[in-house]
Amino acid sequence: MAINVRIERLYIPDSVDAADAADFLAAVEVGRKVRMDTWGSDDLAYTPMEKLLELDDPYERQVILVAKVEDEIVGTVDIALPLADNLDLAEFTLDILPEYQRQGVGRQLLEAAEHFARNEGRTMILVDTNHPGASLHEFAPEQLVPGSGQGYVPLGSREVDFAQRTGYTLQHIEQFSSCALPLDSKLVAELEAEAQEANNGRYRLHHWTDRCPERWLESVAALENQAGGDAGPVEGTDDIVFDARILREAEEVTISQGRRTVVTAVEHIATETLVGLTTISVLAQRQDVVFQDDTVVLQAHRGNKLGLLIKVANMERLTEQFPAARVIYTWNAPENRYLLTVNHQLGFTTAGVTGIWQKELPDLGPSRS
């Protein structure tokens, strides 16, 4: 049964301590409660300061709409509009407090977000649904397989039912995994020995934090670009086309947001070229929860356990630099068997899946905003 809902655009305060920050803080708290309900912890929730920092991003404009019942914020939708590429795209993150679900709040928020996106000239909408591991077993006989043909979401879940009823089509699945930190020292020694034996002294590791050394700047940009193509093992990539300038700009944005980036790259000694790298992101406000970002190994150098080599080394460096880190999370396409196998060796276990849903809106022409 639908209830009386008022949809508003969220005002973004200058600081979390400002007198006018109450609605912003309440909206962030909705996201935390939703993630607690979904995953059983708030590891994936933003702190207010983290969210405020994230909103200041030159590559992506974010607008947040909120649903109010009387004066209480009971739902939010974060609308992310890429500014450097994919200019027809808008990505929505929809959060509704559990006690207000199935009452029309989500539908009204989604419709308002779609209307906003259309007026911004965005015609392709992406929305995600999140499904913890327990729900995959609960609904195991009823599976919805995406267009990619790999993985599934539980057909009987409320989130899947909502996405289908609002006109979205499941495009692909990302497997969501976690690993406790620090890694066991005996396991690290065994995996390092296995990887070193496979590469037979033909490769050399390089490490840095936050800023890439000038020597490797062009090589890293090339690797990031290859990651979107046929570069072999890859996780966590996006669609930005990198060059040295864009890479430096991206580093400065990350640093300005207070985030840290731990990187290990691997050089093919004979050709003096970088052929792989892996990165881990550490949040500004919360260093106990970290995130595996890009991992890429060039196809010509596969079969030498380089993915294992660089990931073990980088997780060890992470623990040295950020000893408070207790868990690392990552998302992988289910067809990426290589990195899933590497992650399993490292101790990652499946926490659940994320479904990526797509809907095409009618094109209303140039932006009217």
Secondary structure as GFF3:
##gff-version 3
##sequence-region A 1 369
A	DSSP	beta_strand	6	9	.	.	.	ID=ss1
A	DSSP	alpha_helix	22	39	.	.	.	ID=ss2
A	DSSP	alpha_helix	48	54	.	.	.	ID=ss3
A	DSSP	beta_strand	60	69	.	.	.	ID=ss4
A	DSSP	beta_strand	72	82	.	.	.	ID=ss5
A	DSSP	beta_strand	89	96	.	.	.	ID=ss6
A	DSSP	three_ten_helix	98	100	.	.	.	ID=ss7
A	DSSP	alpha_helix	105	119	.	.	.	ID=ss8
A	DSSP	beta_strand	124	132	.	.	.	ID=ss9
A	DSSP	alpha_helix	133	138	.	.	.	ID=ss10
A	DSSP	beta_strand	143	144	.	.	.	ID=ss11
A	DSSP	beta_strand	153	154	.	.	.	ID=ss12
A	DSSP	alpha_helix	158	165	.	.	.	ID=ss13
A	DSSP	beta_strand	169	180	.	.	.	ID=ss14
A	DSSP	alpha_helix	185	199	.	.	.	ID=ss15
A	DSSP	beta_strand	203	209	.	.	.	ID=ss16
A	DSSP	three_ten_helix	214	216	.	.	.	ID=ss17
A	DSSP	alpha_helix	217	227	.	.	.	ID=ss18
A	DSSP	beta_strand	234	235	.	.	.	ID=ss19
A	DSSP	alpha_helix	244	256	.	.	.	ID=ss20
A	DSSP	beta_strand	260	268	.	.	.	ID=ss21
A	DSSP	beta_strand	273	282	.	.	.	ID=ss22
A	DSSP	beta_strand	289	297	.	.	.	ID=ss23
A	DSSP	three_ten_helix	299	301	.	.	.	ID=ss24
A	DSSP	alpha_helix	306	321	.	.	.	ID=ss25
A	DSSP	beta_strand	327	332	.	.	.	ID=ss26
A	DSSP	alpha_helix	337	346	.	.	.	ID=ss27
A	DSSP	beta_strand	349	360	.	.	.	ID=ss28
###
